[in-house]
Amino acid sequence: MNADAEKAFGQGVGENFESLDEELQEIIMNRLDTEIEFASGMGESLGRLYPRLDDYGKRQQLMKKIYSGGLFARHFGQSLGRIFKYLPEEIKKELFVHIEQNTQIADGLGMGFGYVFKSLDDGLQKEIFLRAQKNSSLSRG
């Protein structure tokens, strides 16, 4: 499969991830470490799905994956950065913790913030600037 098709396939799987049975979800999660284009596509779509995941355990399982797959974490973070202002406060706080621990998610969130920065309220813009001053990965993104 070519890279574009693999990425598109990953996006489609991510958009339907929650409707898949748990065994298939586990198989897919294990492929994120080795299938680079698939992982980047899935990261993009799962970021948009993340706040709607009902099961806290599934969200935690997904967050564990950001520590093993670089491109997945970056694209996942980028999609979360684009919708950040709409996320519940608990998820925002959780992501700020991960920014400090994972350069790939920080880089991705920074890229996502860049796309929507002007639409963010002043308080959130200031908070992002302050965090970016302390975190070169976030500012690079």
N, CA and C of each residue as an Amber inpcrd file, in Angstrom:
protein
   423
   0.8560000  -1.1690000   0.0000000   0.0000000   0.0000000   0.0000000
   0.9070000   1.2390000   0.0000000   0.5580000   2.2580000  -0.7920000
   1.3980000   3.4590000  -0.7960000   1.1240000   4.3130000   0.4400000
   2.0090000   5.2690000   0.6910000   1.9600000   6.0630000   1.9260000
   0.6580000   6.8430000   2.0790000   0.1690000   7.4490000   0.9990000
  -1.0780000   8.2270000   1.0850000  -2.2640000   7.3290000   1.4210000
  -2.3010000   6.1710000   0.8000000  -3.4030000   5.2390000   1.0630000
  -3.3360000   4.7170000   2.4940000  -2.1250000   4.4520000   2.9620000
  -1.9470000   3.9690000   4.3310000  -2.4020000   5.0150000   5.3420000
  -2.0550000   6.2880000   5.0900000  -2.4610000   7.3710000   5.9820000
  -3.9820000   7.5360000   5.9640000  -4.5800000   7.4960000   4.7810000
  -6.0410000   7.6190000   4.6640000  -6.7420000   6.4600000   5.3710000
  -6.1760000   5.2660000   5.2370000  -6.7340000   4.1020000   5.9170000
  -6.6840000   4.3070000   7.4330000  -5.5590000   4.8190000   7.9240000
  -5.4250000   5.1090000   9.3460000  -6.4450000   6.1280000   9.8210000
  -6.6990000   7.1580000   9.0040000  -7.7060000   8.1650000   9.3710000
  -9.0870000   7.5220000   9.4820000  -9.4060000   6.6750000   8.5280000
 -10.7100000   6.0050000   8.5590000 -10.8560000   5.0900000   9.7620000
  -9.8060000   4.3470000  10.0710000  -9.8460000   3.4640000  11.2360000
 -10.0080000   4.2970000  12.5070000  -9.2930000   5.4010000  12.5980000
  -9.4060000   6.2610000  13.7770000 -10.8050000   6.8180000  13.9600000
 -11.4370000   7.1940000  12.8740000 -12.7950000   7.7510000  12.9540000
 -13.8160000   6.7210000  13.4120000 -13.5240000   5.4510000  13.1820000
 -14.4520000   4.3810000  13.5500000 -13.9370000   3.5270000  14.6960000
 -12.8720000   3.9560000  15.3160000 -12.1770000   3.1430000  16.3080000
 -13.0890000   2.6780000  17.4330000 -13.8920000   3.5700000  17.9450000
 -14.7290000   3.2350000  19.1000000 -15.7670000   2.1590000  18.7740000
 -16.1620000   2.0480000  17.5250000 -17.1770000   1.0660000  17.1540000
 -16.5960000  -0.3320000  16.9050000 -15.2680000  -0.4450000  16.8970000
 -14.6230000  -1.7380000  16.6740000 -14.6110000  -2.5490000  17.9600000
 -14.6180000  -3.8880000  17.8210000 -14.5750000  -4.7010000  19.0430000
 -13.1930000  -4.5790000  19.6940000 -13.1440000  -4.8870000  20.9800000
 -11.9390000  -4.6290000  21.7660000 -10.7220000  -5.4000000  21.2690000
 -10.9200000  -6.6070000  20.8050000  -9.7960000  -7.4000000  20.2950000
  -9.1690000  -6.7210000  19.0760000 -10.0020000  -6.2290000  18.1760000
  -9.4970000  -5.5400000  16.9910000  -8.8400000  -4.2140000  17.3720000
  -9.4060000  -3.5120000  18.3410000  -8.7890000  -2.2780000  18.8210000
  -7.3730000  -2.5440000  19.3290000  -7.2110000  -3.6310000  20.0690000
  -5.8910000  -3.9790000  20.6160000  -4.8980000  -4.2960000  19.4950000
  -5.3360000  -5.0220000  18.4900000  -4.4760000  -5.3400000  17.3460000
  -4.0350000  -4.0550000  16.6510000  -4.9890000  -3.1590000  16.4620000
  -4.6910000  -1.8850000  15.8020000  -3.7140000  -1.0630000  16.6280000
  -3.9370000  -0.9750000  17.9300000  -3.0480000  -0.2000000  18.7980000
  -1.6130000  -0.7420000  18.7360000  -1.4730000  -2.0490000  18.6130000
  -0.1390000  -2.6370000  18.5220000   0.5430000  -2.3080000  17.2010000
  -0.2150000  -2.0300000  16.1660000   0.3650000  -1.6930000  14.8590000
   0.8680000  -0.2530000  14.7850000   0.4410000   0.5710000  15.7150000
   0.8400000   1.9760000  15.6880000   2.3480000   2.1570000  15.8450000
   2.9900000   1.1960000  16.4550000   4.4310000   1.2960000  16.6710000
   5.2390000   1.0160000  15.4060000   4.6580000   0.3050000  14.4630000
   5.4300000  -0.1240000  13.2970000   4.9260000   0.4340000  11.9710000
   3.7010000   0.8370000  11.8940000   3.1070000   1.3290000  10.6480000
   3.0450000   2.8540000  10.7000000   4.0790000   3.5080000  10.2040000
   4.2600000   4.9460000  10.3920000   3.1430000   5.7790000   9.7700000
   2.8570000   5.5980000   8.5170000   1.8230000   6.4050000   7.8460000
   0.4410000   6.1040000   8.4130000   0.1780000   4.8390000   8.6650000
  -1.0860000   4.4430000   9.2820000  -1.2280000   5.1420000  10.6390000
  -0.1480000   5.1390000  11.4290000  -0.1640000   5.7570000  12.7600000
  -0.4070000   7.2570000  12.6800000   0.1990000   7.9290000  11.6890000
  -0.0050000   9.3750000  11.5950000  -1.4460000   9.6920000  11.1960000
  -2.0070000   8.9390000  10.2810000  -3.4080000   9.1500000   9.9030000
  -4.3600000   8.8650000  11.0420000  -4.0860000   7.7850000  11.7540000
  -4.9480000   7.4370000  12.8720000  -4.8210000   8.4590000  13.9970000
  -3.6090000   8.9620000  14.2150000  -3.4110000   9.9900000  15.2360000
  -4.2300000  11.2310000  14.9640000  -4.2810000  11.6330000  13.6970000
  -5.0770000  12.8140000  13.3300000  -6.5460000  12.6190000  13.6660000
  -7.1070000  11.4910000  13.2600000  -8.5440000  11.3050000  13.4780000
  -8.8710000  10.9660000  14.9270000  -8.0010000  10.2390000  15.6190000
  -8.2640000   9.9130000  17.0200000  -8.2070000  11.1400000  17.9160000
  -7.4180000  12.1130000  17.5470000  -7.3950000  13.3460000  18.3280000
  -8.7550000  14.0210000  18.3490000  -9.4050000  14.0160000  17.2100000
 -10.7470000  14.6140000  17.1440000 -11.7570000  13.7740000  17.9260000
 -11.5540000  12.4680000  17.9850000 -12.4580000  11.5560000  18.6770000
 -12.1950000  11.5130000  20.1880000 -10.9830000  11.7810000  20.5800000
 -10.5350000  11.5860000  21.9590000 -11.4840000  12.1340000  23.0320000
 -11.9470000  13.3700000  22.9310000 -12.8120000  13.8730000  24.0120000
 -14.1570000  13.1500000  24.1000000 -14.5370000  12.4510000  23.0480000
 -15.8240000  11.7520000  23.0680000 -15.7040000  10.3030000  23.4970000
 -14.4890000   9.8200000  23.7150000 -14.3370000   8.4470000  24.1810000
 -14.9780000   8.3330000  25.5540000 -15.9120000   7.4220000  25.6800000
 -16.6680000   7.2830000  26.9170000 -15.8560000   6.6690000  28.0450000
 -15.0170000   5.7460000  27.6980000 -14.3120000   4.9530000  28.6790000
 -12.9860000   5.6260000  29.0490000 -12.8450000   6.0230000  30.3010000
 -11.6090000   6.6470000  30.7730000 -10.4250000   5.7130000  30.5280000
 -10.6330000   4.4110000  30.6980000  -9.5740000   3.4360000  30.4670000
  -9.0810000   3.4500000  29.0350000  -9.9900000   3.6350000  28.0860000
  -9.5880000   3.7070000  26.6780000  -8.7810000   4.9670000  26.4160000
  -9.1550000   6.0590000  27.0450000  -8.3780000   7.2920000  26.8900000
  -6.9780000   7.1040000  27.4590000  -6.8810000   6.4420000  28.6090000
  -5.5760000   6.2160000  29.2210000  -4.7240000   5.2850000  28.3540000
  -5.3440000   4.2600000  27.7910000  -4.6280000   3.3350000  26.9100000
  -4.0820000   4.0860000  25.7050000  -4.8800000   4.9650000  25.1690000
  -4.4610000   5.7680000  24.0240000  -3.3170000   6.6960000  24.4040000
  -3.3870000   7.2940000  25.5820000  -2.3190000   8.1910000  26.0070000
  -1.0130000   7.4320000  26.2340000  -1.0760000   6.1650000  26.6090000
   0.1450000   5.3690000  26.7460000   0.8520000   5.2340000  25.4040000
   0.0900000   5.2110000  24.3210000   0.6760000   5.0410000  22.9910000
   1.5050000   6.2470000  22.5640000   1.2400000   7.4000000  23.1280000
   2.0230000   8.5730000  22.7200000   3.4720000   8.4650000  23.1760000
   3.7440000   7.5500000  24.0910000   5.1040000   7.3880000  24.5760000
   5.8910000   6.3360000  23.7960000   5.2390000   5.6680000  22.8480000
   5.9640000   4.6520000  22.0890000   6.0740000   4.9820000  20.6050000
   5.1720000   5.7580000  20.0780000   5.2050000   6.0560000  18.6520000
   5.3130000   7.5380000  18.3840000   6.4380000   7.9780000  17.8400000
   6.6870000   9.3940000  17.6290000   5.6970000  10.0770000  16.7090000
   5.5210000   9.5520000  15.5100000   4.6120000  10.2090000  14.5690000
   3.1690000  10.1500000  15.0300000   2.7780000   9.0450000  15.6340000
   1.4270000   8.9620000  16.1560000   1.2090000  10.0720000  17.1820000
   2.1420000  10.2220000  18.1100000   2.0090000  11.2360000  19.1600000
   1.9460000  12.6330000  18.5650000   2.7790000  12.9130000  17.5880000
   2.8090000  14.2490000  16.9840000   1.4840000  14.5630000  16.2780000
   0.9940000  13.6480000  15.4770000  -0.2540000  13.9010000  14.7410000
  -1.4670000  13.8900000  15.6690000  -1.4290000  13.0360000  16.6620000
  -2.4740000  13.0130000  17.6740000  -2.5120000  14.3600000  18.4040000
  -1.3460000  14.8450000  18.8010000  -1.2590000  16.1410000  19.4770000
  -1.7100000  17.2870000  18.5980000  -1.3370000  17.2260000  17.3350000
  -1.7370000  18.2890000  16.4150000  -3.2540000  18.3750000  16.3020000
  -3.9080000  17.2320000  16.1930000  -5.3700000  17.2780000  16.0740000
  -6.0060000  17.7500000  17.3760000  -5.4210000  17.3870000  18.5210000
  -5.9380000  17.8840000  19.8050000  -5.7090000  19.3820000  19.9570000
  -4.5740000  19.8740000  19.4680000  -4.2910000  21.3020000  19.5420000
  -5.3080000  22.1270000  18.7640000  -5.7430000  21.5910000  17.6500000
  -6.7280000  22.3120000  16.8250000  -8.0860000  22.4340000  17.4980000
  -8.4260000  21.4910000  18.3750000  -9.7390000  21.5300000  19.0420000
  -9.6040000  21.8550000  20.5290000  -8.4280000  22.2810000  20.9490000
  -8.1140000  22.4510000  22.3610000  -9.1310000  23.3170000  23.0920000
  -9.5460000  24.4100000  22.4900000 -10.4550000  25.3250000  23.2080000
 -11.8180000  24.6890000  23.4920000 -12.1400000  23.6180000  22.8070000
 -13.4210000  22.9380000  23.0100000 -13.3280000  21.7700000  23.9870000
 -12.1310000  21.4390000  24.4170000 -11.9360000  20.2910000  25.3010000
 -12.3720000  20.6090000  26.7250000 -12.8700000  19.6000000  27.4380000
 -13.1740000  19.8010000  28.8620000 -11.9010000  20.1450000  29.6340000
 -12.0500000  20.8900000  30.6970000 -10.9020000  21.3400000  31.4920000
 -10.0400000  20.1740000  31.9720000 -10.6600000  19.0620000  32.3520000
  -9.8750000  17.9250000  32.8500000  -8.9390000  17.3860000  31.7690000
  -9.3770000  17.3750000  30.5290000  -8.5280000  16.8900000  29.4370000
  -7.4350000  17.9130000  29.1330000  -7.7500000  19.1950000  29.1980000
  -6.7250000  20.2250000  28.9960000  -5.6110000  20.0730000  30.0200000
  -5.9830000  19.9040000  31.2810000  -4.9870000  19.7400000  32.3420000
  -4.1420000  18.4950000  32.1060000  -4.7850000  17.4220000  31.7140000
  -4.0800000  16.1720000  31.4250000  -3.0640000  16.3740000  30.3020000
  -3.4610000  17.0950000  29.2640000  -2.5630000  17.3290000  28.1340000
  -1.3850000  18.2070000  28.5370000  -1.6130000  19.1840000  29.3870000
  -0.5040000  20.0250000  29.8450000   0.5140000  19.2010000  30.6340000
   0.0590000  18.1940000  31.3580000   0.9880000  17.2980000  32.0570000
   1.8110000  16.5090000  31.0350000   1.1570000  15.9900000  30.0100000
   1.8640000  15.2080000  28.9930000   2.8520000  16.0580000  28.1940000
   2.5490000  17.3420000  28.0220000   3.4700000  18.2450000  27.3270000
   4.8340000  18.2590000  28.0270000   4.8100000  18.2360000  29.3430000
   6.0460000  18.2830000  30.1200000   6.8210000  16.9710000  30.0380000
   6.1430000  15.8760000  29.7260000   6.7650000  14.5610000  29.7630000
   7.0940000  13.9890000  28.3870000   6.5310000  14.5540000  27.3320000
   6.6670000  13.9380000  26.0160000   6.8800000  15.0130000  24.9530000
   8.0550000  15.0250000  24.3540000   8.3660000  16.0570000  23.3680000
   7.5360000  15.9250000  22.0970000   7.1580000  14.7190000  21.7120000
   6.3850000  14.5390000  20.4880000   4.9660000  15.0920000  20.6280000
   4.3210000  14.8330000  21.7480000   2.9650000  15.3680000  21.9480000
   3.0370000  16.8880000  22.0860000   4.0940000  17.3900000  22.7270000
   4.2690000  18.8450000  22.8640000   4.4480000  19.4840000  21.4880000
   5.2580000  18.8730000  20.6580000   5.4850000  19.3810000  19.3040000
   4.1670000  19.3910000  18.5140000   3.4290000  18.3010000  18.5900000
   2.1470000  18.2160000  17.8840000   1.1320000  19.2190000  18.3940000
   1.0090000  19.3400000  19.7080000   0.0740000  20.3210000  20.2650000
   0.4650000  21.7290000  19.8320000   1.7550000  22.0010000  19.8260000
   2.2230000  23.3120000  19.3750000   1.8120000  23.5890000  17.9340000
   1.9340000  22.5790000  17.0710000   1.5000000  22.7540000  15.6770000
  -0.0060000  22.9990000  15.6070000  -0.7570000  22.2340000  16.3810000
  -2.2030000  22.4190000  16.3950000  -2.6060000  23.7870000  16.9150000
  -1.9370000  24.2440000  17.9850000  -2.2060000  25.5800000  18.5180000
  -1.9330000  26.6380000  17.4560000  -0.8830000  26.4310000  16.6850000
  -0.5230000  27.4020000  15.6510000  -1.6270000  27.6090000  14.6270000
  -2.3480000  26.5520000  14.3070000  -3.4420000  26.6580000  13.3330000
  -4.6060000  27.5000000  13.8390000  -4.8230000  27.4770000  15.1570000
  -6.0310000  28.1130000  15.7050000  -5.7280000  29.2320000  16.6910000
  -4.4660000  29.6230000  16.8020000  -4.0510000  30.5270000  17.8750000
  -4.8750000  31.8050000  17.9390000  -5.1390000  32.4280000  16.8060000
  -5.8920000  33.6880000  16.8060000  -7.3140000  33.5240000  17.3270000
  -7.8580000  32.3170000  17.2380000  -9.2340000  32.1010000  17.6910000
  -9.3180000  31.7740000  19.1820000  -8.1820000  31.6150000  19.8410000
  -8.1760000  31.2960000  21.2670000  -8.3600000  32.5680000  22.0880000
  -8.9870000  32.4320000  23.2580000  -9.1690000  33.6100000  24.1030000
  -7.8180000  34.0590000  24.6640000  -7.7660000  35.2930000  25.1100000
  -6.5140000  35.8960000  25.5760000  -5.8510000  35.0950000  26.6940000
  -6.6560000  34.5950000  27.6190000  -6.1000000  33.8330000  28.7360000
  -5.3930000  32.5690000  28.2730000  -6.0000000  31.8570000  27.3430000
  -5.3960000  30.6320000  26.8320000  -4.1640000  30.9500000  25.9880000
  -4.2120000  32.0220000  25.2160000  -3.0330000  32.4340000  24.4480000
  -1.8560000  32.7140000  25.3750000  -2.1120000  33.4230000  26.4680000
  -1.0460000  33.7470000  27.4200000  -0.4870000  32.4770000  28.0680000
  -1.3890000  31.5650000  28.4340000  -0.9470000  30.3180000  29.0620000
  -0.0670000  29.5140000  28.1020000  -0.4530000  29.4460000  26.8390000
   0.3390000  28.7280000  25.8430000   1.6910000  29.3890000  25.6680000
   1.7300000  30.7200000  25.5950000   3.0050000  31.4370000  25.4760000
   3.9210000  31.1500000  26.6680000   3.3670000  31.1970000  27.8670000
   4.1670000  30.9280000  29.0590000   4.7380000  29.5080000  29.0420000
   3.9030000  28.5560000  28.6640000   4.3650000  27.1660000  28.6040000
   5.4030000  26.9860000  27.4920000   5.2080000  27.6760000  26.3760000
   6.1410000  27.5600000  25.2490000   7.5080000  28.1490000  25.6060000
   7.5360000  29.1620000  26.4610000   8.8120000  29.7480000  26.8900000
   9.6350000  28.7440000  27.6880000   8.9550000  27.8380000  28.3810000
   9.6260000  26.8380000  29.2170000   9.8400000  25.5190000  28.4730000
   9.1730000  25.3290000  27.3520000   9.1880000  24.0270000  26.6740000
   9.5150000  24.2360000  25.1970000  10.7350000  23.9310000  24.8160000
  11.1580000  24.1830000  23.4220000  10.3890000  23.3220000  22.4240000
   9.9300000  22.1480000  22.8100000   9.1640000  21.3080000  21.8910000
   7.8120000  21.9340000  21.5710000   7.1690000  22.4930000  22.5790000
   5.8920000  23.1550000  22.3660000   6.0820000  24.3770000  21.4930000
   7.1210000  25.1580000  21.7410000   7.3480000  26.3660000  20.9400000
   7.7790000  26.0270000  19.5160000   8.5200000  24.9370000  19.3340000
   8.9290000  24.5190000  17.9960000   7.6960000  24.1760000  17.1530000
   6.7590000  23.4720000  17.7870000   5.5320000  23.1200000  17.0790000
   4.7640000  24.3590000  16.7030000
